[in-house]
Amino acid sequence: MSQNNSGNPSGRRRRTLDISRIKVVIVVISAAVVGLLSSLAGLGAHLAYTPALEWMLGFKTEKAHATAMRYALAASLTTVIGYAVGHYVVLYLMYYGLLLFAGATVGALFSAQLVKTSPDSPSRSVFQALAMFLCVFIIVRTVRMTAFDLPYYFHWTGGIRLVAAGAVIGALSQLTGITTGVLLYPCLHYLFGLTAHDTVITALIVVVLAAILPTWSYGKQGLIDAQYGGTALVGGIIGGIITFTIIPNISDKYLLIIFSLLSMFLCAREIARLSINSRHSKNNLQN
């Protein structure tokens, strides 16, 4: 009696791995997880997902950024819309977000014209380190806070102050390389007296407004990946749905800690990137 398959005595054929399907599953799961964590922290999901696309799929930076930008728009918008259902407060938070976005845009444009700084300048590591210390301060203050302590230092109001705060944050982000959300979150919570929940939604509204035009532009240029861009989009929507479902049950304390930990991770990653680029530049000069 002859064997059906000399390499497989049982006669069963081994199934070949479908690499494309595996990649799709990985992209969806990673997009959902990153979208969930970023939305809970009030940060743009593209910040963490751009390098993930470079690492997982070998995307070039421009394609990874374009694909991640549309994905971040979907994740943030889904969270905001979902949270808006049954929460009338989103109406005035949209007003806050519009003013902050307008101010941040003006501040960033003005500072970019005033001072020319390289995005790969090693000096930016110092500012990233300062941002990490700010996050440590937030964690320590949050953990030590009692029921008798006020969660904020000031309770500013008024459209002019919102625009001014946005302009300062936009300028600082442009000059220092610190992500806008890392500066915006503490400003809204500690200076304008917003709860952590309202701070998250307002920050995500700013993310949505900031992502609309770049996403449209990237789409017109054909930079968004056709094969996995839609998959990432689905993952972002899933992450947004999970976020607006669970965020009402998470206390302000834990939202602040989530923001701080994720922000510290982003700052540390940026420091590592700047260090690697600086080392490569020195090696190129020596060669």
C-alpha positions as CSV (number, residue, x, y, z in Angstrom):
1,M,0.0,0.0,0.0
2,S,1.5,3.3,-1.1
3,Q,1.3,6.4,1.0
4,N,-0.8,9.3,-0.4
5,N,1.8,11.8,0.6
6,S,5.4,10.8,1.3
7,G,5.9,13.9,3.5
8,N,2.6,13.5,5.4
9,P,1.8,9.8,6.3
10,S,-1.8,10.7,7.3
11,G,-2.6,11.7,3.7
12,R,-3.8,15.2,4.7
13,R,-2.5,18.2,3.0
14,R,-1.0,20.9,5.1
15,R,-2.8,24.2,4.7
16,T,-0.6,27.1,3.6
17,L,-0.7,30.2,5.7
18,D,-2.7,33.0,4.2
19,I,-0.3,35.9,5.0
20,S,-2.6,38.5,3.6
21,R,-5.5,37.4,5.9
22,I,-3.2,37.3,8.9
23,K,-2.0,40.8,8.2
24,V,-5.7,42.0,7.9
25,V,-6.5,40.5,11.3
26,I,-3.4,42.1,12.9
27,V,-4.1,45.5,11.4
28,V,-7.8,45.4,12.6
29,I,-6.8,44.3,16.2
30,S,-3.9,46.7,16.5
31,A,-6.0,49.6,15.1
32,A,-8.8,48.9,17.5
33,V,-6.5,48.7,20.5
34,V,-4.6,51.9,19.6
35,G,-7.8,53.7,18.7
36,L,-9.3,52.7,22.1
37,L,-6.3,53.8,24.2
38,S,-5.7,57.0,22.2
39,S,-9.4,58.0,22.4
40,L,-9.5,57.4,26.1
41,A,-6.5,59.7,26.4
42,G,-7.9,62.4,24.2
43,L,-4.9,62.0,21.8
44,G,-4.8,61.5,18.0
45,A,-4.5,57.8,17.2
46,H,-2.2,58.6,14.3
47,L,0.6,59.5,16.8
48,A,1.0,55.9,17.8
49,Y,-0.3,54.1,14.7
50,T,2.0,55.8,12.1
51,P,5.1,54.0,13.5
52,A,3.1,50.8,13.9
53,L,2.3,50.8,10.2
54,E,5.9,51.4,9.4
55,W,7.0,48.5,11.6
56,M,4.2,46.0,10.8
57,L,3.7,46.6,7.1
58,G,6.9,48.3,6.0
59,F,5.1,51.5,4.9
60,K,7.2,54.5,4.1
61,T,6.7,57.4,6.5
62,E,4.5,59.5,4.2
63,K,2.2,56.6,3.4
64,A,2.0,55.5,7.0
65,H,1.2,59.0,8.2
66,A,-1.5,59.5,5.5
67,T,-3.1,56.1,6.3
68,A,-2.9,56.7,10.0
69,M,-4.4,60.2,9.7
70,R,-7.6,59.0,8.1
71,Y,-7.7,56.2,10.7
72,A,-7.3,58.7,13.5
73,L,-10.1,60.8,12.1
74,A,-12.5,57.8,12.1
75,A,-11.6,56.7,15.6
76,S,-11.9,60.2,17.1
77,L,-15.1,61.1,15.2
78,T,-16.7,57.8,16.2
79,T,-16.0,58.4,19.8
80,V,-17.3,62.0,19.7
81,I,-20.5,61.0,17.9
82,G,-21.1,58.0,20.2
83,Y,-20.5,60.1,23.3
84,A,-22.8,62.9,21.9
85,V,-25.8,60.5,22.1
86,G,-27.5,61.4,25.4
87,H,-24.9,64.0,26.3
88,Y,-26.0,67.5,25.5
89,V,-22.7,68.9,26.9
90,V,-21.1,68.0,23.6
91,L,-22.7,71.0,22.0
92,Y,-20.7,73.5,24.1
93,L,-17.6,71.3,23.9
94,M,-17.8,71.6,20.1
95,Y,-17.7,75.4,20.6
96,Y,-14.7,75.0,22.8
97,G,-13.0,72.7,20.3
98,L,-13.6,75.1,17.4
99,L,-12.1,78.1,19.3
100,L,-9.1,76.0,20.4
101,F,-8.5,74.7,16.9
102,A,-8.6,78.2,15.4
103,G,-6.2,79.5,18.0
104,A,-3.8,76.5,17.7
105,T,-3.7,76.9,13.9
106,V,-2.9,80.6,14.1
107,G,-0.3,80.0,16.8
108,A,1.4,77.2,14.9
109,L,1.5,79.2,11.7
110,F,2.9,82.3,13.4
111,S,5.6,80.5,15.3
112,A,6.6,78.5,12.1
113,Q,7.2,81.8,10.4
114,L,8.9,83.4,13.4
115,V,11.3,80.7,14.3
116,K,12.6,78.0,12.0
117,T,13.3,74.8,13.9
118,S,14.2,71.3,12.5
119,P,11.8,68.5,13.5
120,D,14.9,66.4,14.1
121,S,16.7,68.9,16.3
122,P,18.3,67.0,19.2
123,S,17.4,69.9,21.5
124,R,13.8,68.8,21.3
125,S,14.6,65.9,23.5
126,V,14.8,68.3,26.4
127,F,11.2,69.5,25.8
128,Q,10.0,65.9,25.5
129,A,11.6,65.1,28.8
130,L,9.9,68.1,30.4
131,A,6.6,66.9,29.0
132,M,7.2,63.5,30.7
133,F,7.8,65.3,34.0
134,L,4.5,67.1,33.5
135,C,2.8,63.7,33.1
136,V,4.5,62.3,36.2
137,F,3.2,65.4,38.1
138,I,-0.3,64.7,36.9
139,I,-0.1,61.1,38.0
140,V,1.2,62.0,41.5
141,R,-1.3,64.8,41.9
142,T,-4.2,62.6,40.8
143,V,-3.2,59.7,43.1
144,R,-2.8,62.0,46.1
145,M,-6.0,64.0,45.5
146,T,-8.7,63.6,48.2
147,A,-12.4,64.3,48.1
148,F,-11.7,67.8,49.6
149,D,-9.2,68.9,46.9
150,L,-10.3,70.9,43.9
151,P,-9.3,69.0,40.7
152,Y,-8.3,72.2,39.0
153,Y,-6.3,75.3,39.7
154,F,-8.4,77.9,37.8
155,H,-11.8,78.0,36.2
156,W,-11.3,80.2,33.2
157,T,-14.1,80.9,30.8
158,G,-14.7,83.0,27.7
159,G,-14.0,82.6,24.0
160,I,-11.0,85.0,24.0
161,R,-9.2,82.9,26.6
162,L,-9.9,79.7,24.7
163,V,-8.5,81.2,21.5
164,A,-5.5,82.6,23.3
165,A,-4.8,79.2,25.0
166,G,-5.1,77.5,21.7
167,A,-2.6,79.9,20.1
168,V,-0.1,79.4,22.9
169,I,-0.4,75.6,22.7
170,G,-0.1,75.7,18.9
171,A,3.0,77.8,19.1
172,L,4.6,75.7,21.8
173,S,3.9,72.5,20.0
174,Q,5.4,73.9,16.8
175,L,8.5,75.2,18.5
176,T,9.1,72.3,20.9
177,G,7.8,69.3,19.0
178,I,5.5,68.3,21.9
179,T,2.3,66.8,20.7
180,T,-0.6,69.3,20.9
181,G,-2.8,67.0,22.8
182,V,-0.1,66.5,25.5
183,L,-0.3,70.3,26.2
184,L,-4.0,70.7,25.5
185,Y,-5.3,68.1,28.0
186,P,-3.7,69.7,31.2
187,C,-4.7,73.2,30.0
188,L,-8.4,72.3,29.7
189,H,-8.5,70.3,32.9
190,Y,-6.4,72.4,35.3
191,L,-6.9,75.9,33.9
192,F,-10.5,75.8,32.4
193,G,-11.8,73.4,35.0
194,L,-13.2,70.8,32.6
195,T,-13.8,67.3,33.9
196,A,-11.5,64.6,32.5
197,H,-14.4,63.3,30.4
198,D,-15.2,66.7,28.9
199,T,-11.5,67.3,28.4
200,V,-11.2,64.0,26.4
201,I,-14.1,64.8,24.1
202,T,-13.0,68.4,23.6
203,A,-9.4,67.2,22.7
204,L,-10.9,64.6,20.3
205,I,-13.0,67.3,18.6
206,V,-9.8,69.3,18.0
207,V,-8.2,66.1,16.6
208,V,-11.2,65.7,14.2
209,L,-11.0,69.3,13.0
210,A,-7.2,69.1,12.6
211,A,-7.4,65.8,10.6
212,I,-10.1,66.7,8.1
213,L,-8.1,68.8,5.7
214,P,-4.9,66.6,5.8
215,T,-7.0,63.5,5.2
216,W,-8.7,65.0,2.2
217,S,-5.4,66.2,0.8
218,Y,-3.7,62.8,1.3
219,G,-6.6,61.1,-0.4
220,K,-6.4,63.4,-3.4
221,Q,-2.7,62.6,-3.6
222,G,-3.3,58.9,-3.4
223,L,-1.1,58.5,-0.4
224,I,-3.6,56.5,1.7
225,D,-2.9,52.8,1.3
226,A,-5.6,51.1,-0.8
227,Q,-5.0,47.6,0.6
228,Y,-4.9,48.1,4.4
229,G,-6.2,51.6,4.7
230,G,-9.8,50.4,4.8
231,T,-8.9,47.7,7.3
232,A,-7.3,50.2,9.6
233,L,-10.4,52.4,9.2
234,V,-12.6,49.6,10.4
235,G,-10.3,49.0,13.4
236,G,-10.4,52.7,14.3
237,I,-14.2,52.7,14.2
238,I,-14.3,49.6,16.4
239,G,-11.9,51.3,18.9
240,G,-14.1,54.4,18.9
241,I,-17.2,52.3,19.6
242,I,-15.6,50.6,22.5
243,T,-14.4,53.9,23.8
244,F,-17.7,55.7,23.9
245,T,-19.3,52.6,25.4
246,I,-17.0,52.3,28.4
247,I,-15.8,55.8,29.0
248,P,-18.9,56.9,31.0
249,N,-17.9,54.1,33.5
250,I,-14.3,55.2,33.9
251,S,-13.6,57.8,36.6
252,D,-11.8,61.0,36.0
253,K,-8.9,59.7,38.1
254,Y,-8.2,56.8,35.8
255,L,-8.7,58.9,32.6
256,L,-6.0,61.2,33.8
257,I,-3.7,58.3,34.5
258,I,-4.4,56.8,31.1
259,F,-3.6,60.1,29.5
260,S,-0.4,60.5,31.4
261,L,0.9,57.0,30.7
262,L,0.2,57.1,27.0
263,S,1.7,60.6,26.7
264,M,4.8,59.5,28.5
265,F,5.1,56.6,26.0
266,L,4.8,59.0,23.1
267,C,7.4,61.4,24.5
268,A,9.8,58.5,25.2
269,R,9.4,57.2,21.7
270,E,10.1,60.6,20.3
271,I,13.2,61.0,22.4
272,A,14.4,57.6,21.1
273,R,13.7,58.6,17.5
274,L,15.6,61.9,17.9
275,S,18.5,60.0,19.5
276,I,18.7,57.5,16.6
277,N,18.5,60.2,14.0
278,S,21.2,62.2,15.7
279,R,23.5,59.2,15.8
280,H,22.9,58.4,12.1
281,S,23.7,62.0,11.2
282,K,27.0,61.9,13.1
283,N,27.9,58.6,11.4
284,N,27.2,60.1,8.0
285,L,29.3,63.1,8.8
286,Q,32.2,60.9,9.9
287,N,32.0,58.8,6.8
